[in-house]
C-alpha cells in the first residue's frame, strides 16, 4: 500500500513553503530601545468560564495595561508577536482568545488562511452582553497584576471584529480605559441604539480609528458619522482611511499584510498610548 506525505503526517514541499512564508511574514521590525519582557500563557476566569490568553509585560517595574482583541482568526503566533512588540515598547499586554467559550486557541485551523465562513459561527456567537462581560473580566484581571500601573489609564485595541469590541470595552469600564484603537474594524457603526460608536461616545477615552481603503469604498459615509459623533461630544479621535490598505492589512500573517501602512498604523498607536496613558 502506498502512502502519501499527508497521510504519513509529513510536511509536503508546498506546505513547507507556506509555513516558511508565514514565518517570514511574522518577522516584525525590531523595537528601538526595546525593554526586556516576561511572557506567559495565562488563564483568566470570567463569569462564563476560563479564557486562555497570552500575557507579556516589561520584566521590571510597572507599565500601563493594554487589552488586545484579535481579528476573527483569533489568538495565534502573529498576535503573540504583536503583543510582545507592544510590551517591548513599555506596556503590560493581555492578548485574549475571544472564542474561549467554544475552544482554546488556536481557533482557526489554518491561521489567517482559514476560510472566513468556517469562523463566522464563532464570531456571531459573541453578543454585546458577552463582549461587555469579558471586557470587565479582562480589565479586572489586568488590574490585579503587579506589572500593571494602577495610577495610569489602560488602553485597548481591536482588529476587524475586535474593533467594535474595543469600543465596548471602553464603555464597559469607562473609568479605567483611556485609549481605544480600531484597525480595519468591522461593525463600528450600526443603526441600532447600542451601536459601538455610540457607546464609545459616552466615554472619555481618546480614539484612533484606522480604516481600510476597500472598507471605505463599501461604506464611504462611516468615517463621516464617526467624525461627527465624536466631535459632538468633544472626544479626541484620529480617524483616517489608509490608502492602498485592504481590510486586514495590520497582522503580519494576513494575506493582505501591508508593511508600510501597518507600520504607520503602529506608530499612530504608540503616539495614542504615549499621550493618553502617560
C-alpha positions in Angstrom: 0.0 0.0 0.0 1.3 3.4 -1.0 1.0 6.3 1.5 1.4 10.0 0.5 3.2 12.5 2.6 0.0 13.9 4.1 -1.2 10.5 5.2 2.1 9.9 6.9 1.9 13.2 8.7 4.9 14.6 6.8 5.2 18.1 5.6 4.9 18.4 1.8 7.1 20.8 -0.2 4.1 23.1 -0.8 3.2 23.1 2.9 6.7 23.8 3.9 6.7 26.8 1.5 3.5 28.1 3.1 4.9 27.6 6.6 8.2 29.3 5.7 6.4 32.2 4.1 4.1 32.7 7.1 7.1 32.6 9.4 8.9 35.2 7.4 5.8 37.4 7.3 5.6 37.4 11.1 9.0 38.9 11.4 8.1 42.4 12.5 10.6 45.3 12.6 12.6 45.5 15.8 11.6 47.9 18.6 14.1 50.7 19.1 15.4 50.6 22.7 13.2 47.6 23.4 12.8 46.7 27.1 13.3 43.1 28.3 9.9 41.4 28.7 8.4 38.4 30.5 5.8 36.4 28.7 3.4 33.6 29.7 0.2 31.8 28.8 -2.4 32.6 31.4 -5.9 31.5 32.2 -8.4 34.3 33.1 -11.6 33.5 34.9 -14.8 35.1 33.6 -18.4 34.7 34.5 -18.7 32.2 31.6 -15.6 30.1 32.1 -11.8 30.2 31.7 -10.3 32.2 28.9 -6.8 31.2 27.6 -4.8 34.3 26.9 -1.2 35.5 26.3 0.3 38.0 28.8 3.5 39.8 28.2 5.0 42.8 30.1 8.3 44.6 31.0 10.4 42.3 33.2 10.7 45.0 35.8 8.6 47.9 37.1 5.0 48.7 36.2 3.5 49.7 32.9 0.1 50.8 31.6 -2.1 47.8 30.8 -3.4 47.1 27.3 -6.1 44.7 26.3 -5.8 43.3 22.7 -8.8 41.9 20.8 -7.7 39.8 17.8 -9.5 39.5 14.5 -11.7 36.6 13.5 -8.7 34.3 13.2 -8.2 34.6 16.9 -5.2 34.3 19.3 -2.3 32.9 17.2 1.5 33.5 16.8 1.1 36.7 14.8 -0.9 38.3 17.7 1.5 37.0 20.2 4.3 38.7 18.3 2.3 41.9 18.1 1.6 41.8 21.8 5.3 41.2 22.6 6.3 44.1 20.4 3.9 46.3 22.3 5.3 45.1 25.6 8.8 45.8 24.4 7.6 49.4 23.9 6.7 49.6 27.6 3.2 48.2 28.1 1.7 45.2 30.0 -0.3 43.4 27.4 -3.0 40.8 27.5 -4.0 39.2 24.2 -7.1 37.2 24.6 -8.8 34.3 22.9 -12.3 35.7 22.4 -13.7 32.3 21.5 -12.7 30.6 24.7 -16.3 29.5 25.4 -16.1 27.2 22.4 -12.4 26.1 22.2 -8.9 27.0 23.3 -6.6 28.7 20.9 -5.7 28.1 18.1 -9.3 28.5 16.9 -8.5 28.9 13.2 -7.1 25.6 11.8 -5.1 27.3 9.1 -4.4 30.6 10.9 -5.1 33.7 8.7 -5.6 31.4 5.7 -8.7 29.8 7.2 -11.8 30.4 5.1 -13.9 33.1 6.8 -17.2 31.1 6.5 -15.7 28.4 8.8 -15.2 31.0 11.5 -18.4 33.1 11.2 -20.3 31.0 13.8 -17.6 31.8 16.4 -17.8 35.5 15.7 -21.6 35.6 15.5 -21.9 33.9 18.9 -20.2 36.9 20.6 -23.0 39.2 21.7 -23.0 42.7 23.2 -23.5 41.1 26.5 -20.6 38.6 26.2 -18.3 41.4 24.9 -19.1 43.7 27.9 -18.8 40.8 30.4 -15.5 39.7 29.0 -14.2 43.3 28.9 -14.9 43.8 32.6 -13.3 40.4 33.5 -10.1 41.0 31.4 -9.6 44.6 32.6 -10.2 43.4 36.2 -7.6 40.7 35.7 -5.0 43.2 34.4 -5.6 45.4 37.4 -4.7 42.6 39.7 -1.3 42.1 38.1 1.8 43.6 39.8 3.2 44.6 36.5 0.2 46.9 35.6 0.4 50.5 36.7 -2.8 51.3 38.7 -2.2 55.0 38.6 -2.3 55.2 34.8 -5.2 54.6 32.4 -5.4 51.4 30.3 -5.6 51.1 26.5 -7.5 48.6 24.4 -7.1 47.8 20.7 -9.1 45.6 18.3 -8.7 44.3 14.8 -11.6 43.5 12.4 -14.3 42.2 14.7 -12.2 43.3 17.6 -12.7 46.9 16.7 -16.2 47.2 18.0 -15.3 45.1 21.0 -12.6 47.6 21.9 -15.2 50.4 21.7 -17.4 48.4 24.0 -14.5 47.7 26.4 -14.2 51.5 26.9 -18.0 51.6 27.5 -17.9 48.7 30.0 -15.1 50.2 32.1 -15.2 53.9 31.3 -13.3 55.0 34.3 -10.3 52.7 33.6 -9.9 52.8 29.8 -8.2 56.0 28.5 -7.4 55.0 24.9 -9.1 52.9 22.2 -7.7 51.9 18.8 -9.6 50.1 16.0 -7.7 48.7 13.0 -9.9 47.8 10.0 -12.7 47.4 12.5 -16.0 45.9 11.1 -19.3 47.0 12.5 -18.2 50.1 14.3 -21.3 51.9 13.1 -24.8 50.4 13.1 -28.3 51.9 13.0 -29.1 50.4 16.5 -29.2 52.5 19.7 -26.4 50.2 21.1 -24.1 50.8 18.1 -20.4 50.5 19.3 -19.6 54.1 18.1 -22.5 55.5 20.3 -21.3 53.5 23.3 -17.7 54.8 22.8 -19.0 58.3 22.5 -20.2 58.1 26.1 -16.7 57.5 27.4 -13.7 59.9 27.9 -11.3 57.7 26.0 -9.1 59.1 23.2 -9.6 57.2 19.9 -7.6 56.0 16.9 -9.6 54.6 14.0 -7.7 53.2 11.1 -9.9 52.4 8.2 -9.0 50.1 5.2 -9.4 51.7 1.8 -11.7 49.0 0.5 -13.9 49.2 3.6 -14.2 52.9 3.0 -15.3 52.2 -0.6 -18.0 50.0 0.7 -19.2 52.3 3.4 -18.0 55.8 2.4 -20.1 57.6 4.9 -19.0 55.7 8.0 -15.9 57.8 8.6 -18.1 60.9 8.5 -20.5 59.5 11.0 -17.6 58.7 13.3 -16.1 62.1 13.0 -19.4 63.9 13.6 -20.4 61.7 16.5 -17.1 62.1 18.4 -16.9 65.9 17.6 -20.3 66.5 19.1 -19.1 65.2 22.5 -15.6 66.7 22.1 -13.9 63.3 22.2 -10.4 63.3 20.7 -10.5 61.0 17.7 -7.9 60.4 14.9 -9.9 58.9 12.0 -8.1 58.1 8.8 -8.6 56.0 5.7 -5.3 54.2 4.9 -4.7 54.5 1.1 -3.9 51.2 -0.6 -4.5 49.2 2.5 -7.1 46.3 2.3 -9.2 45.0 5.1 -6.9 43.0 7.4 -3.7 44.8 6.5 -2.2 45.0 10.0 -1.5 41.5 11.3 1.8 40.2 9.8 0.3 36.8 8.9 -2.5 38.4 6.9 -2.8 37.6 3.2 -3.1 41.3 2.6 -0.5 42.5 5.1 0.9 45.9 4.0 4.0 46.6 6.0 4.4 50.3 5.2 0.8 51.0 6.2 0.9 48.6 9.1 3.9 50.4 10.4 2.2 53.7 10.0 -0.8 52.4 12.0 1.6 51.1 14.6 3.3 54.4 15.0 0.0 56.1 15.5 -1.0 53.5 18.1 2.2 54.3 20.1 1.5 58.0 19.7 -2.0 57.5 21.1 -0.8 55.4 24.1 2.1 57.8 24.7 -0.4 60.7 25.1 -3.5 59.0 26.6 -1.8 56.6 29.0 1.0 58.9 30.2 
